């Protein structure tokens, strides 16, 4: 019975993990807009989502040629 519960939990977690290509593209588009406020980006932004034991590990990858100068809001 315990193995079946673990298998069911794994199936549910994997099901939640499935990002459609459209959703991933939308997330990357939003991240690129935000990161462009702080960096001069060189190319696109990509993400990867990997399941861990009780959470997801989300990695964002991009390259920048410079960090933009900005002041602190008071």
mmJSON file of the N, C-alpha and C atoms, coordinates in Angstrom:
{"data_MODEL":{"atom_site":{
"group_PDB":["ATOM","ATOM","ATOM","ATOM","ATOM","ATOM","ATOM","ATOM","ATOM","ATOM","ATOM","ATOM","ATOM","ATOM","ATOM","ATOM","ATOM","ATOM","ATOM","ATOM","ATOM","ATOM","ATOM","ATOM","ATOM","ATOM","ATOM","ATOM","ATOM","ATOM","ATOM","ATOM","ATOM","ATOM","ATOM","ATOM","ATOM","ATOM","ATOM","ATOM","ATOM","ATOM","ATOM","ATOM","ATOM","ATOM","ATOM","ATOM","ATOM","ATOM","ATOM","ATOM","ATOM","ATOM","ATOM","ATOM","ATOM","ATOM","ATOM","ATOM","ATOM","ATOM","ATOM","ATOM","ATOM","ATOM","ATOM","ATOM","ATOM","ATOM","ATOM","ATOM","ATOM","ATOM","ATOM","ATOM","ATOM","ATOM","ATOM","ATOM","ATOM","ATOM","ATOM","ATOM","ATOM","ATOM","ATOM","ATOM","ATOM","ATOM","ATOM","ATOM","ATOM","ATOM","ATOM","ATOM","ATOM","ATOM","ATOM","ATOM","ATOM","ATOM","ATOM","ATOM","ATOM","ATOM","ATOM","ATOM","ATOM","ATOM","ATOM","ATOM","ATOM","ATOM","ATOM","ATOM","ATOM","ATOM","ATOM","ATOM","ATOM","ATOM","ATOM","ATOM","ATOM","ATOM","ATOM","ATOM","ATOM","ATOM","ATOM","ATOM","ATOM","ATOM","ATOM","ATOM","ATOM","ATOM","ATOM","ATOM","ATOM","ATOM","ATOM","ATOM","ATOM","ATOM","ATOM","ATOM","ATOM","ATOM","ATOM","ATOM","ATOM","ATOM","ATOM","ATOM","ATOM","ATOM","ATOM","ATOM","ATOM","ATOM","ATOM","ATOM","ATOM","ATOM","ATOM","ATOM","ATOM","ATOM","ATOM","ATOM","ATOM","ATOM","ATOM","ATOM","ATOM","ATOM","ATOM","ATOM","ATOM","ATOM","ATOM","ATOM","ATOM","ATOM","ATOM","ATOM","ATOM","ATOM","ATOM","ATOM","ATOM","ATOM","ATOM","ATOM","ATOM","ATOM","ATOM","ATOM","ATOM","ATOM","ATOM","ATOM","ATOM","ATOM","ATOM","ATOM","ATOM","ATOM","ATOM","ATOM","ATOM","ATOM","ATOM","ATOM","ATOM","ATOM","ATOM","ATOM","ATOM","ATOM"],
"id":[1,2,3,4,5,6,7,8,9,10,11,12,13,14,15,16,17,18,19,20,21,22,23,24,25,26,27,28,29,30,31,32,33,34,35,36,37,38,39,40,41,42,43,44,45,46,47,48,49,50,51,52,53,54,55,56,57,58,59,60,61,62,63,64,65,66,67,68,69,70,71,72,73,74,75,76,77,78,79,80,81,82,83,84,85,86,87,88,89,90,91,92,93,94,95,96,97,98,99,100,101,102,103,104,105,106,107,108,109,110,111,112,113,114,115,116,117,118,119,120,121,122,123,124,125,126,127,128,129,130,131,132,133,134,135,136,137,138,139,140,141,142,143,144,145,146,147,148,149,150,151,152,153,154,155,156,157,158,159,160,161,162,163,164,165,166,167,168,169,170,171,172,173,174,175,176,177,178,179,180,181,182,183,184,185,186,187,188,189,190,191,192,193,194,195,196,197,198,199,200,201,202,203,204,205,206,207,208,209,210,211,212,213,214,215,216,217,218,219,220,221,222],
"type_symbol":["N","C","C","N","C","C","N","C","C","N","C","C","N","C","C","N","C","C","N","C","C","N","C","C","N","C","C","N","C","C","N","C","C","N","C","C","N","C","C","N","C","C","N","C","C","N","C","C","N","C","C","N","C","C","N","C","C","N","C","C","N","C","C","N","C","C","N","C","C","N","C","C","N","C","C","N","C","C","N","C","C","N","C","C","N","C","C","N","C","C","N","C","C","N","C","C","N","C","C","N","C","C","N","C","C","N","C","C","N","C","C","N","C","C","N","C","C","N","C","C","N","C","C","N","C","C","N","C","C","N","C","C","N","C","C","N","C","C","N","C","C","N","C","C","N","C","C","N","C","C","N","C","C","N","C","C","N","C","C","N","C","C","N","C","C","N","C","C","N","C","C","N","C","C","N","C","C","N","C","C","N","C","C","N","C","C","N","C","C","N","C","C","N","C","C","N","C","C","N","C","C","N","C","C","N","C","C","N","C","C","N","C","C","N","C","C","N","C","C","N","C","C"],
"label_atom_id":["N","CA","C","N","CA","C","N","CA","C","N","CA","C","N","CA","C","N","CA","C","N","CA","C","N","CA","C","N","CA","C","N","CA","C","N","CA","C","N","CA","C","N","CA","C","N","CA","C","N","CA","C","N","CA","C","N","CA","C","N","CA","C","N","CA","C","N","CA","C","N","CA","C","N","CA","C","N","CA","C","N","CA","C","N","CA","C","N","CA","C","N","CA","C","N","CA","C","N","CA","C","N","CA","C","N","CA","C","N","CA","C","N","CA","C","N","CA","C","N","CA","C","N","CA","C","N","CA","C","N","CA","C","N","CA","C","N","CA","C","N","CA","C","N","CA","C","N","CA","C","N","CA","C","N","CA","C","N","CA","C","N","CA","C","N","CA","C","N","CA","C","N","CA","C","N","CA","C","N","CA","C","N","CA","C","N","CA","C","N","CA","C","N","CA","C","N","CA","C","N","CA","C","N","CA","C","N","CA","C","N","CA","C","N","CA","C","N","CA","C","N","CA","C","N","CA","C","N","CA","C","N","CA","C","N","CA","C","N","CA","C","N","CA","C","N","CA","C","N","CA","C","N","CA","C","N","CA","C"],
"label_alt_id":[null,null,null,null,null,null,null,null,null,null,null,null,null,null,null,null,null,null,null,null,null,null,null,null,null,null,null,null,null,null,null,null,null,null,null,null,null,null,null,null,null,null,null,null,null,null,null,null,null,null,null,null,null,null,null,null,null,null,null,null,null,null,null,null,null,null,null,null,null,null,null,null,null,null,null,null,null,null,null,null,null,null,null,null,null,null,null,null,null,null,null,null,null,null,null,null,null,null,null,null,null,null,null,null,null,null,null,null,null,null,null,null,null,null,null,null,null,null,null,null,null,null,null,null,null,null,null,null,null,null,null,null,null,null,null,null,null,null,null,null,null,null,null,null,null,null,null,null,null,null,null,null,null,null,null,null,null,null,null,null,null,null,null,null,null,null,null,null,null,null,null,null,null,null,null,null,null,null,null,null,null,null,null,null,null,null,null,null,null,null,null,null,null,null,null,null,null,null,null,null,null,null,null,null,null,null,null,null,null,null,null,null,null,null,null,null,null,null,null,null,null,null],
"label_comp_id":["UNK","UNK","UNK","UNK","UNK","UNK","UNK","UNK","UNK","UNK","UNK","UNK","UNK","UNK","UNK","UNK","UNK","UNK","UNK","UNK","UNK","UNK","UNK","UNK","UNK","UNK","UNK","UNK","UNK","UNK","UNK","UNK","UNK","UNK","UNK","UNK","UNK","UNK","UNK","UNK","UNK","UNK","UNK","UNK","UNK","UNK","UNK","UNK","UNK","UNK","UNK","UNK","UNK","UNK","UNK","UNK","UNK","UNK","UNK","UNK","UNK","UNK","UNK","UNK","UNK","UNK","UNK","UNK","UNK","UNK","UNK","UNK","UNK","UNK","UNK","UNK","UNK","UNK","UNK","UNK","UNK","UNK","UNK","UNK","UNK","UNK","UNK","UNK","UNK","UNK","UNK","UNK","UNK","UNK","UNK","UNK","UNK","UNK","UNK","UNK","UNK","UNK","UNK","UNK","UNK","UNK","UNK","UNK","UNK","UNK","UNK","UNK","UNK","UNK","UNK","UNK","UNK","UNK","UNK","UNK","UNK","UNK","UNK","UNK","UNK","UNK","UNK","UNK","UNK","UNK","UNK","UNK","UNK","UNK","UNK","UNK","UNK","UNK","UNK","UNK","UNK","UNK","UNK","UNK","UNK","UNK","UNK","UNK","UNK","UNK","UNK","UNK","UNK","UNK","UNK","UNK","UNK","UNK","UNK","UNK","UNK","UNK","UNK","UNK","UNK","UNK","UNK","UNK","UNK","UNK","UNK","UNK","UNK","UNK","UNK","UNK","UNK","UNK","UNK","UNK","UNK","UNK","UNK","UNK","UNK","UNK","UNK","UNK","UNK","UNK","UNK","UNK","UNK","UNK","UNK","UNK","UNK","UNK","UNK","UNK","UNK","UNK","UNK","UNK","UNK","UNK","UNK","UNK","UNK","UNK","UNK","UNK","UNK","UNK","UNK","UNK","UNK","UNK","UNK","UNK","UNK","UNK"],
"label_asym_id":["A","A","A","A","A","A","A","A","A","A","A","A","A","A","A","A","A","A","A","A","A","A","A","A","A","A","A","A","A","A","A","A","A","A","A","A","A","A","A","A","A","A","A","A","A","A","A","A","A","A","A","A","A","A","A","A","A","A","A","A","A","A","A","A","A","A","A","A","A","A","A","A","A","A","A","A","A","A","A","A","A","A","A","A","A","A","A","A","A","A","A","A","A","A","A","A","A","A","A","A","A","A","A","A","A","A","A","A","A","A","A","A","A","A","A","A","A","A","A","A","A","A","A","A","A","A","A","A","A","A","A","A","A","A","A","A","A","A","A","A","A","A","A","A","A","A","A","A","A","A","A","A","A","A","A","A","A","A","A","A","A","A","A","A","A","A","A","A","A","A","A","A","A","A","A","A","A","A","A","A","A","A","A","A","A","A","A","A","A","A","A","A","A","A","A","A","A","A","A","A","A","A","A","A","A","A","A","A","A","A","A","A","A","A","A","A","A","A","A","A","A","A"],
"label_entity_id":["1","1","1","1","1","1","1","1","1","1","1","1","1","1","1","1","1","1","1","1","1","1","1","1","1","1","1","1","1","1","1","1","1","1","1","1","1","1","1","1","1","1","1","1","1","1","1","1","1","1","1","1","1","1","1","1","1","1","1","1","1","1","1","1","1","1","1","1","1","1","1","1","1","1","1","1","1","1","1","1","1","1","1","1","1","1","1","1","1","1","1","1","1","1","1","1","1","1","1","1","1","1","1","1","1","1","1","1","1","1","1","1","1","1","1","1","1","1","1","1","1","1","1","1","1","1","1","1","1","1","1","1","1","1","1","1","1","1","1","1","1","1","1","1","1","1","1","1","1","1","1","1","1","1","1","1","1","1","1","1","1","1","1","1","1","1","1","1","1","1","1","1","1","1","1","1","1","1","1","1","1","1","1","1","1","1","1","1","1","1","1","1","1","1","1","1","1","1","1","1","1","1","1","1","1","1","1","1","1","1","1","1","1","1","1","1","1","1","1","1","1","1"],
"label_seq_id":[1,1,1,2,2,2,3,3,3,4,4,4,5,5,5,6,6,6,7,7,7,8,8,8,9,9,9,10,10,10,11,11,11,12,12,12,13,13,13,14,14,14,15,15,15,16,16,16,17,17,17,18,18,18,19,19,19,20,20,20,21,21,21,22,22,22,23,23,23,24,24,24,25,25,25,26,26,26,27,27,27,28,28,28,29,29,29,30,30,30,31,31,31,32,32,32,33,33,33,34,34,34,35,35,35,36,36,36,37,37,37,38,38,38,39,39,39,40,40,40,41,41,41,42,42,42,43,43,43,44,44,44,45,45,45,46,46,46,47,47,47,48,48,48,49,49,49,50,50,50,51,51,51,52,52,52,53,53,53,54,54,54,55,55,55,56,56,56,57,57,57,58,58,58,59,59,59,60,60,60,61,61,61,62,62,62,63,63,63,64,64,64,65,65,65,66,66,66,67,67,67,68,68,68,69,69,69,70,70,70,71,71,71,72,72,72,73,73,73,74,74,74],
"pdbx_PDB_ins_code":[null,null,null,null,null,null,null,null,null,null,null,null,null,null,null,null,null,null,null,null,null,null,null,null,null,null,null,null,null,null,null,null,null,null,null,null,null,null,null,null,null,null,null,null,null,null,null,null,null,null,null,null,null,null,null,null,null,null,null,null,null,null,null,null,null,null,null,null,null,null,null,null,null,null,null,null,null,null,null,null,null,null,null,null,null,null,null,null,null,null,null,null,null,null,null,null,null,null,null,null,null,null,null,null,null,null,null,null,null,null,null,null,null,null,null,null,null,null,null,null,null,null,null,null,null,null,null,null,null,null,null,null,null,null,null,null,null,null,null,null,null,null,null,null,null,null,null,null,null,null,null,null,null,null,null,null,null,null,null,null,null,null,null,null,null,null,null,null,null,null,null,null,null,null,null,null,null,null,null,null,null,null,null,null,null,null,null,null,null,null,null,null,null,null,null,null,null,null,null,null,null,null,null,null,null,null,null,null,null,null,null,null,null,null,null,null,null,null,null,null,null,null],
"Cartn_x":[0.824,0.0,0.868,1.962,2.839,3.468,3.889,4.49,3.478,2.251,1.203,0.974,0.973,0.811,1.963,3.178,4.35,4.289,3.85,3.727,2.675,1.563,0.512,1.015,1.746,2.302,3.272,4.092,5.044,4.325,3.267,2.486,1.881,1.326,0.722,1.789,2.942,4.011,4.489,4.653,5.097,4.051,2.794,1.716,1.743,2.011,2.096,3.308,4.341,5.589,5.461,4.539,4.427,4.047,5.005,4.752,4.576,3.542,3.394,4.471,4.792,5.791,5.34,4.028,3.495,3.682,3.435,3.592,5.055,5.953,7.385,7.842,7.368,7.727,7.229,6.018,5.45,6.265,6.66,7.484,8.82,9.446,10.738,10.604,9.516,9.269,9.176,8.423,8.281,9.605,10.35,11.651,12.617,12.575,13.469,13.142,11.852,11.462,11.996,11.866,12.324,13.848,14.519,15.986,16.583,15.887,16.372,16.375,15.629,15.648,16.978,17.659,18.886,20.146,19.979,21.13,20.939,22.046,22.014,22.169,21.046,21.043,21.612,22.202,22.764,22.024,20.963,20.203,18.98,18.443,17.186,17.384,16.271,16.226,15.625,16.178,15.597,15.4,14.461,14.204,14.191,14.481,14.285,13.635,12.743,12.02,12.271,12.892,13.23,12.584,11.902,11.295,12.353,12.223,13.029,12.07,12.49,11.642,10.266,10.224,8.944,8.785,9.579,9.518,10.076,10.032,10.61,11.824,12.855,14.039,13.915,13.861,13.685,14.981,15.532,16.772,16.503,17.045,16.918,18.31,18.408,19.7,19.606,20.572,20.717,22.133,22.476,23.784,23.585,24.503,24.442,25.824,25.852,27.129,27.447,26.422,26.66,25.534,25.869,24.876,24.518,23.231,22.79,22.954,23.254,23.383,21.993,21.697,20.4,20.545,19.675,19.703,18.739,18.892,18.015,16.804,15.635,14.403,14.208,13.943,13.75,12.308],
"Cartn_y":[-1.19,0.0,1.254,1.243,2.415,2.753,1.737,1.969,2.607,2.164,2.72,4.194,4.569,5.97,6.817,6.277,7.0,7.171,6.15,6.221,7.262,7.267,8.241,9.656,9.857,11.174,11.603,10.68,10.986,11.356,10.645,10.948,12.345,12.681,14.003,15.088,14.884,15.876,16.052,14.977,15.071,15.755,15.529,16.161,17.671,18.112,19.542,20.169,19.378,19.878,20.245,19.638,19.827,21.269,21.989,23.343,23.255,23.874,23.909,24.836,24.651,25.499,26.961,27.189,28.551,29.188,28.407,28.923,29.245,28.346,28.58,29.81,29.971,31.156,32.439,32.398,33.574,33.926,32.927,33.165,33.779,33.217,33.742,35.175,35.473,36.833,37.801,37.419,38.273,38.444,37.356,37.427,38.327,38.228,39.057,40.538,40.88,42.278,42.773,41.957,42.357,42.443,41.421,41.41,42.531,42.92,44.011,45.349,45.45,46.66,46.808,45.708,45.707,45.365,44.704,44.238,44.56,44.705,44.742,43.295,42.687,41.258,40.984,39.834,39.363,38.077,38.195,37.006,36.785,35.585,35.241,34.718,34.538,33.962,32.573,31.618,30.277,29.837,28.924,28.396,26.877,26.284,24.841,24.629,23.672,23.35,21.878,21.616,20.242,19.909,18.767,18.388,17.923,18.367,17.877,17.115,16.795,15.97,16.586,17.794,18.443,19.816,20.096,21.404,21.303,22.411,22.483,23.392,22.998,23.821,24.523,25.846,26.63,27.384,27.167,27.837,28.747,29.949,30.925,31.152,31.097,31.272,32.353,33.253,34.268,34.816,35.685,36.336,37.834,38.567,40.028,40.579,41.703,42.353,43.461,43.882,44.943,44.965,45.493,45.757,47.235,47.511,48.892,49.629,50.9,51.75,52.203,52.066,52.508,53.002,53.908,54.456,53.713,53.923,53.307,54.207,53.625,54.39,54.613,55.85,56.174,56.464],
"Cartn_z":[0.0,0.0,0.0,0.748,0.857,-0.496,-1.245,-2.555,-3.497,-3.405,-4.261,-3.941,-2.667,-2.268,-2.785,-2.667,-3.159,-4.675,-5.364,-6.812,-7.205,-6.511,-6.785,-6.545,-5.452,-5.153,-6.253,-6.729,-7.792,-9.088,-9.404,-10.611,-10.508,-9.348,-9.149,-9.263,-8.64,-8.715,-10.145,-10.873,-12.265,-13.121,-12.817,-13.554,-13.355,-12.134,-11.837,-12.49,-12.676,-13.229,-14.694,-15.383,-16.813,-17.142,-17.697,-18.174,-19.681,-20.165,-21.615,-22.174,-23.424,-24.068,-24.024,-24.219,-24.187,-22.805,-21.752,-20.389,-20.103,-20.477,-20.275,-21.045,-22.271,-23.067,-22.41,-21.854,-21.191,-19.944,-19.173,-17.982,-18.379,-19.405,-19.864,-20.373,-21.059,-21.54,-20.359,-19.334,-18.152,-17.419,-17.268,-16.591,-17.361,-18.681,-19.49,-19.299,-19.224,-18.99,-17.649,-16.606,-15.271,-15.228,-15.725,-15.681,-16.523,-17.583,-18.434,-17.708,-16.628,-15.816,-15.065,-14.826,-14.023,-14.813,-15.959,-16.742,-18.219,-18.931,-20.393,-20.851,-21.145,-21.46,-22.847,-22.962,-24.216,-24.568,-25.31,-25.688,-24.834,-24.947,-24.299,-22.869,-22.199,-20.853,-20.979,-20.238,-20.225,-18.777,-18.586,-17.252,-17.304,-16.163,-16.002,-14.641,-14.596,-13.37,-13.084,-11.927,-11.557,-10.217,-10.153,-8.878,-7.886,-6.662,-5.547,-4.65,-3.447,-2.58,-2.338,-1.788,-1.464,-2.106,-3.122,-3.759,-5.172,-5.894,-7.224,-7.198,-7.89,-8.043,-9.4,-9.378,-10.592,-10.859,-12.039,-12.431,-13.616,-13.54,-14.613,-15.18,-16.511,-17.157,-18.23,-18.21,-19.246,-19.155,-20.064,-20.042,-20.152,-19.548,-19.591,-19.889,-20.593,-20.893,-19.902,-19.124,-18.141,-17.115,-15.957,-14.919,-15.033,-15.088,-15.225,-13.902,-14.011,-12.841,-12.427,-11.139,-10.645,-9.229,-8.844,-7.5,-6.597,-5.332,-4.333,-4.121,-4.151,-3.935,-2.446,-2.069,-0.657,-0.39],
"occupancy":[1.0,1.0,1.0,1.0,1.0,1.0,1.0,1.0,1.0,1.0,1.0,1.0,1.0,1.0,1.0,1.0,1.0,1.0,1.0,1.0,1.0,1.0,1.0,1.0,1.0,1.0,1.0,1.0,1.0,1.0,1.0,1.0,1.0,1.0,1.0,1.0,1.0,1.0,1.0,1.0,1.0,1.0,1.0,1.0,1.0,1.0,1.0,1.0,1.0,1.0,1.0,1.0,1.0,1.0,1.0,1.0,1.0,1.0,1.0,1.0,1.0,1.0,1.0,1.0,1.0,1.0,1.0,1.0,1.0,1.0,1.0,1.0,1.0,1.0,1.0,1.0,1.0,1.0,1.0,1.0,1.0,1.0,1.0,1.0,1.0,1.0,1.0,1.0,1.0,1.0,1.0,1.0,1.0,1.0,1.0,1.0,1.0,1.0,1.0,1.0,1.0,1.0,1.0,1.0,1.0,1.0,1.0,1.0,1.0,1.0,1.0,1.0,1.0,1.0,1.0,1.0,1.0,1.0,1.0,1.0,1.0,1.0,1.0,1.0,1.0,1.0,1.0,1.0,1.0,1.0,1.0,1.0,1.0,1.0,1.0,1.0,1.0,1.0,1.0,1.0,1.0,1.0,1.0,1.0,1.0,1.0,1.0,1.0,1.0,1.0,1.0,1.0,1.0,1.0,1.0,1.0,1.0,1.0,1.0,1.0,1.0,1.0,1.0,1.0,1.0,1.0,1.0,1.0,1.0,1.0,1.0,1.0,1.0,1.0,1.0,1.0,1.0,1.0,1.0,1.0,1.0,1.0,1.0,1.0,1.0,1.0,1.0,1.0,1.0,1.0,1.0,1.0,1.0,1.0,1.0,1.0,1.0,1.0,1.0,1.0,1.0,1.0,1.0,1.0,1.0,1.0,1.0,1.0,1.0,1.0,1.0,1.0,1.0,1.0,1.0,1.0,1.0,1.0,1.0,1.0,1.0,1.0],
"B_iso_or_equiv":[0.0,0.0,0.0,0.0,0.0,0.0,0.0,0.0,0.0,0.0,0.0,0.0,0.0,0.0,0.0,0.0,0.0,0.0,0.0,0.0,0.0,0.0,0.0,0.0,0.0,0.0,0.0,0.0,0.0,0.0,0.0,0.0,0.0,0.0,0.0,0.0,0.0,0.0,0.0,0.0,0.0,0.0,0.0,0.0,0.0,0.0,0.0,0.0,0.0,0.0,0.0,0.0,0.0,0.0,0.0,0.0,0.0,0.0,0.0,0.0,0.0,0.0,0.0,0.0,0.0,0.0,0.0,0.0,0.0,0.0,0.0,0.0,0.0,0.0,0.0,0.0,0.0,0.0,0.0,0.0,0.0,0.0,0.0,0.0,0.0,0.0,0.0,0.0,0.0,0.0,0.0,0.0,0.0,0.0,0.0,0.0,0.0,0.0,0.0,0.0,0.0,0.0,0.0,0.0,0.0,0.0,0.0,0.0,0.0,0.0,0.0,0.0,0.0,0.0,0.0,0.0,0.0,0.0,0.0,0.0,0.0,0.0,0.0,0.0,0.0,0.0,0.0,0.0,0.0,0.0,0.0,0.0,0.0,0.0,0.0,0.0,0.0,0.0,0.0,0.0,0.0,0.0,0.0,0.0,0.0,0.0,0.0,0.0,0.0,0.0,0.0,0.0,0.0,0.0,0.0,0.0,0.0,0.0,0.0,0.0,0.0,0.0,0.0,0.0,0.0,0.0,0.0,0.0,0.0,0.0,0.0,0.0,0.0,0.0,0.0,0.0,0.0,0.0,0.0,0.0,0.0,0.0,0.0,0.0,0.0,0.0,0.0,0.0,0.0,0.0,0.0,0.0,0.0,0.0,0.0,0.0,0.0,0.0,0.0,0.0,0.0,0.0,0.0,0.0,0.0,0.0,0.0,0.0,0.0,0.0,0.0,0.0,0.0,0.0,0.0,0.0,0.0,0.0,0.0,0.0,0.0,0.0],
"pdbx_formal_charge":[null,null,null,null,null,null,null,null,null,null,null,null,null,null,null,null,null,null,null,null,null,null,null,null,null,null,null,null,null,null,null,null,null,null,null,null,null,null,null,null,null,null,null,null,null,null,null,null,null,null,null,null,null,null,null,null,null,null,null,null,null,null,null,null,null,null,null,null,null,null,null,null,null,null,null,null,null,null,null,null,null,null,null,null,null,null,null,null,null,null,null,null,null,null,null,null,null,null,null,null,null,null,null,null,null,null,null,null,null,null,null,null,null,null,null,null,null,null,null,null,null,null,null,null,null,null,null,null,null,null,null,null,null,null,null,null,null,null,null,null,null,null,null,null,null,null,null,null,null,null,null,null,null,null,null,null,null,null,null,null,null,null,null,null,null,null,null,null,null,null,null,null,null,null,null,null,null,null,null,null,null,null,null,null,null,null,null,null,null,null,null,null,null,null,null,null,null,null,null,null,null,null,null,null,null,null,null,null,null,null,null,null,null,null,null,null,null,null,null,null,null,null],
"auth_seq_id":[1,1,1,2,2,2,3,3,3,4,4,4,5,5,5,6,6,6,7,7,7,8,8,8,9,9,9,10,10,10,11,11,11,12,12,12,13,13,13,14,14,14,15,15,15,16,16,16,17,17,17,18,18,18,19,19,19,20,20,20,21,21,21,22,22,22,23,23,23,24,24,24,25,25,25,26,26,26,27,27,27,28,28,28,29,29,29,30,30,30,31,31,31,32,32,32,33,33,33,34,34,34,35,35,35,36,36,36,37,37,37,38,38,38,39,39,39,40,40,40,41,41,41,42,42,42,43,43,43,44,44,44,45,45,45,46,46,46,47,47,47,48,48,48,49,49,49,50,50,50,51,51,51,52,52,52,53,53,53,54,54,54,55,55,55,56,56,56,57,57,57,58,58,58,59,59,59,60,60,60,61,61,61,62,62,62,63,63,63,64,64,64,65,65,65,66,66,66,67,67,67,68,68,68,69,69,69,70,70,70,71,71,71,72,72,72,73,73,73,74,74,74],
"auth_comp_id":["UNK","UNK","UNK","UNK","UNK","UNK","UNK","UNK","UNK","UNK","UNK","UNK","UNK","UNK","UNK","UNK","UNK","UNK","UNK","UNK","UNK","UNK","UNK","UNK","UNK","UNK","UNK","UNK","UNK","UNK","UNK","UNK","UNK","UNK","UNK","UNK","UNK","UNK","UNK","UNK","UNK","UNK","UNK","UNK","UNK","UNK","UNK","UNK","UNK","UNK","UNK","UNK","UNK","UNK","UNK","UNK","UNK","UNK","UNK","UNK","UNK","UNK","UNK","UNK","UNK","UNK","UNK","UNK","UNK","UNK","UNK","UNK","UNK","UNK","UNK","UNK","UNK","UNK","UNK","UNK","UNK","UNK","UNK","UNK","UNK","UNK","UNK","UNK","UNK","UNK","UNK","UNK","UNK","UNK","UNK","UNK","UNK","UNK","UNK","UNK","UNK","UNK","UNK","UNK","UNK","UNK","UNK","UNK","UNK","UNK","UNK","UNK","UNK","UNK","UNK","UNK","UNK","UNK","UNK","UNK","UNK","UNK","UNK","UNK","UNK","UNK","UNK","UNK","UNK","UNK","UNK","UNK","UNK","UNK","UNK","UNK","UNK","UNK","UNK","UNK","UNK","UNK","UNK","UNK","UNK","UNK","UNK","UNK","UNK","UNK","UNK","UNK","UNK","UNK","UNK","UNK","UNK","UNK","UNK","UNK","UNK","UNK","UNK","UNK","UNK","UNK","UNK","UNK","UNK","UNK","UNK","UNK","UNK","UNK","UNK","UNK","UNK","UNK","UNK","UNK","UNK","UNK","UNK","UNK","UNK","UNK","UNK","UNK","UNK","UNK","UNK","UNK","UNK","UNK","UNK","UNK","UNK","UNK","UNK","UNK","UNK","UNK","UNK","UNK","UNK","UNK","UNK","UNK","UNK","UNK","UNK","UNK","UNK","UNK","UNK","UNK","UNK","UNK","UNK","UNK","UNK","UNK"],
"auth_asym_id":["A","A","A","A","A","A","A","A","A","A","A","A","A","A","A","A","A","A","A","A","A","A","A","A","A","A","A","A","A","A","A","A","A","A","A","A","A","A","A","A","A","A","A","A","A","A","A","A","A","A","A","A","A","A","A","A","A","A","A","A","A","A","A","A","A","A","A","A","A","A","A","A","A","A","A","A","A","A","A","A","A","A","A","A","A","A","A","A","A","A","A","A","A","A","A","A","A","A","A","A","A","A","A","A","A","A","A","A","A","A","A","A","A","A","A","A","A","A","A","A","A","A","A","A","A","A","A","A","A","A","A","A","A","A","A","A","A","A","A","A","A","A","A","A","A","A","A","A","A","A","A","A","A","A","A","A","A","A","A","A","A","A","A","A","A","A","A","A","A","A","A","A","A","A","A","A","A","A","A","A","A","A","A","A","A","A","A","A","A","A","A","A","A","A","A","A","A","A","A","A","A","A","A","A","A","A","A","A","A","A","A","A","A","A","A","A","A","A","A","A","A","A"],
"auth_atom_id":["N","CA","C","N","CA","C","N","CA","C","N","CA","C","N","CA","C","N","CA","C","N","CA","C","N","CA","C","N","CA","C","N","CA","C","N","CA","C","N","CA","C","N","CA","C","N","CA","C","N","CA","C","N","CA","C","N","CA","C","N","CA","C","N","CA","C","N","CA","C","N","CA","C","N","CA","C","N","CA","C","N","CA","C","N","CA","C","N","CA","C","N","CA","C","N","CA","C","N","CA","C","N","CA","C","N","CA","C","N","CA","C","N","CA","C","N","CA","C","N","CA","C","N","CA","C","N","CA","C","N","CA","C","N","CA","C","N","CA","C","N","CA","C","N","CA","C","N","CA","C","N","CA","C","N","CA","C","N","CA","C","N","CA","C","N","CA","C","N","CA","C","N","CA","C","N","CA","C","N","CA","C","N","CA","C","N","CA","C","N","CA","C","N","CA","C","N","CA","C","N","CA","C","N","CA","C","N","CA","C","N","CA","C","N","CA","C","N","CA","C","N","CA","C","N","CA","C","N","CA","C","N","CA","C","N","CA","C","N","CA","C","N","CA","C","N","CA","C","N","CA","C","N","CA","C","N","CA","C"],
"pdbx_PDB_model_num":[1,1,1,1,1,1,1,1,1,1,1,1,1,1,1,1,1,1,1,1,1,1,1,1,1,1,1,1,1,1,1,1,1,1,1,1,1,1,1,1,1,1,1,1,1,1,1,1,1,1,1,1,1,1,1,1,1,1,1,1,1,1,1,1,1,1,1,1,1,1,1,1,1,1,1,1,1,1,1,1,1,1,1,1,1,1,1,1,1,1,1,1,1,1,1,1,1,1,1,1,1,1,1,1,1,1,1,1,1,1,1,1,1,1,1,1,1,1,1,1,1,1,1,1,1,1,1,1,1,1,1,1,1,1,1,1,1,1,1,1,1,1,1,1,1,1,1,1,1,1,1,1,1,1,1,1,1,1,1,1,1,1,1,1,1,1,1,1,1,1,1,1,1,1,1,1,1,1,1,1,1,1,1,1,1,1,1,1,1,1,1,1,1,1,1,1,1,1,1,1,1,1,1,1,1,1,1,1,1,1,1,1,1,1,1,1,1,1,1,1,1,1]
}}}
